[in-house]
């Protein structure tokens, strides 16, 4: 009979694990309550240079991102009750306000006057 999964190795390999790597991994994943992770660095990757966009394209992209954020917040709010739902709906409201402001800026750019 053919076996789909191979047999496990004869030895566990625990002796080959670097103890310092284990300490770093545990320190990363076992943070105390209330500990905030370090913010990611704002360095730009040299492999992917920034794509130059017109202001209008950037605004349209931002509007699309806000649409996605609003849909996510609505979906989250539907699964909540009580005060948590009110907070989620408050976030939806803030996103919609930002969308309206962004839409008005896009309309001003699109219609030369």
C-alpha positions in Angstrom: 0.0 0.0 0.0 1.3 3.5 -0.9 1.6 6.0 2.0 0.8 9.6 1.1 2.7 11.1 4.0 6.3 10.2 4.7 7.6 8.9 8.1 8.8 11.5 10.5 12.6 11.8 10.9 14.3 9.4 13.4 15.6 12.2 15.6 13.7 15.3 16.6 16.5 17.8 15.8 16.0 19.7 19.0 19.7 19.7 19.6 20.2 21.8 16.4 17.9 24.7 17.4 19.7 27.9 18.3 18.7 28.9 21.9 19.2 32.6 21.0 16.7 32.2 18.1 14.2 30.6 20.5 14.7 33.5 23.0 14.1 36.1 20.2 11.0 34.3 19.0 9.5 34.0 22.5 10.3 37.7 23.2 8.6 38.7 20.0 5.4 36.6 20.5 5.1 36.6 24.3 4.9 40.4 24.9 3.4 41.5 28.2 -0.1 43.1 28.2 -0.2 46.6 27.0 3.2 46.4 25.3 3.0 48.1 21.9 5.2 46.7 19.1 7.7 49.0 17.5 6.5 50.9 14.5 7.8 49.6 11.2 10.6 51.6 9.8 9.7 54.1 7.1 12.5 53.1 4.8 11.8 52.8 1.1 12.6 49.5 -0.7 15.2 50.0 -3.4 13.7 47.1 -5.4 10.4 48.9 -5.9 10.8 52.6 -6.5 7.7 54.7 -5.8 5.3 55.0 -8.7 4.7 58.6 -9.6 1.0 59.4 -9.9 -0.9 62.5 -10.7 -2.7 64.1 -7.7 -6.1 63.0 -9.2 -5.0 59.4 -9.5 -3.7 59.5 -5.9 -7.0 60.9 -4.7 -9.0 58.3 -6.6 -6.8 55.5 -5.1 -7.4 57.0 -1.7 -11.1 57.0 -2.3 -11.0 53.3 -3.3 -9.1 52.5 -0.1 -11.7 54.4 1.9 -14.5 52.4 0.1 -12.8 49.2 1.2 -12.3 50.4 4.8 -16.0 51.4 5.0 -17.1 47.9 3.7 -14.9 46.2 6.3 -16.1 48.4 9.1 -19.8 47.8 8.1 -19.1 44.1 8.1 -17.5 44.2 11.5 -20.3 46.3 12.9 -22.9 43.8 11.7 -21.2 41.1 13.9 -21.1 43.3 17.1 -23.7 44.4 19.7 -23.9 47.1 22.3 -21.1 49.6 22.8 -18.7 47.8 20.5 -21.2 48.2 17.6 -21.5 51.9 18.4 -17.7 52.2 18.2 -17.6 50.4 14.9 -20.4 52.5 13.5 -18.5 55.6 14.6 -15.6 54.4 12.6 -17.9 53.9 9.6 -19.1 57.5 10.1 -15.6 58.9 10.1 -14.7 57.0 7.0 -17.8 58.3 5.2 -16.9 61.9 6.2 -13.4 61.4 4.8 -14.9 59.9 1.6 -17.2 63.0 1.2 -14.3 65.4 1.6 -12.1 63.4 -0.8 -15.0 63.2 -3.4 -15.4 67.0 -3.2 -11.7 67.5 -3.8 -11.8 65.1 -6.8 -14.8 67.0 -8.2 -13.0 70.3 -7.9 -10.0 68.9 -9.8 -12.1 67.2 -12.4 -14.1 70.3 -13.2 -11.8 73.2 -14.1 -13.5 76.3 -13.2 
